Amino acid sequence: SQLIGNTAYEFLWYDLRSTESQLLIPVILRSQKGFTFTFGKFSSLSLESFTAIMKVSASYISVLLAVY
């Protein structure tokens, strides 16, 4: 998420027309907020945490399928 904002900021926006360069503002602002998954109204996960959990889960499933 932060990488998207940095890339949009480093884009050559000053070479664009003003209407086109203004379209980058919401992208930069939205990338500054963290993206979270909320489940059960009692916990939330960041996108990075969710990705890590899914990778570990896929690894466990692969091991279980290889063993059985």
VENNORDA-V791213 format. One record per residue. N is the residue number from 0. OMEGA is omega in radians with two decimals (NA if undefined). Layout:
# VENNORDA-V791213
n:N omega:OMEGA
n:N omega:OMEGA
This chain:
# VENNORDA-V791213
n:0 omega:3.14
n:1 omega:3.13
n:2 omega:3.10
n:3 omega:3.11
n:4 omega:3.11
n:5 omega:3.13
n:6 omega:3.11
n:7 omega:3.13
n:8 omega:-3.11
n:9 omega:3.10
n:10 omega:-3.12
n:11 omega:-3.06
n:12 omega:-3.11
n:13 omega:3.05
n:14 omega:-3.13
n:15 omega:2.99
n:16 omega:-3.05
n:17 omega:3.13
n:18 omega:3.13
n:19 omega:-3.13
n:20 omega:3.11
n:21 omega:3.09
n:22 omega:3.13
n:23 omega:-3.09
n:24 omega:3.11
n:25 omega:3.12
n:26 omega:-3.13
n:27 omega:-3.13
n:28 omega:-3.11
n:29 omega:-3.12
n:30 omega:3.13
n:31 omega:3.09
n:32 omega:3.11
n:33 omega:3.11
n:34 omega:-3.11
n:35 omega:2.98
n:36 omega:3.08
n:37 omega:3.10
n:38 omega:3.09
n:39 omega:-3.14
n:40 omega:3.13
n:41 omega:-3.12
n:42 omega:3.09
n:43 omega:3.14
n:44 omega:3.01
n:45 omega:3.13
n:46 omega:3.13
n:47 omega:3.11
n:48 omega:3.12
n:49 omega:3.12
n:50 omega:3.13
n:51 omega:3.12
n:52 omega:3.14
n:53 omega:3.11
n:54 omega:3.12
n:55 omega:3.12
n:56 omega:3.11
n:57 omega:3.10
n:58 omega:3.11
n:59 omega:3.13
n:60 omega:3.11
n:61 omega:3.12
n:62 omega:-3.14
n:63 omega:3.12
n:64 omega:3.12
n:65 omega:-3.10
n:66 omega:-3.05
n:67 omega:NA
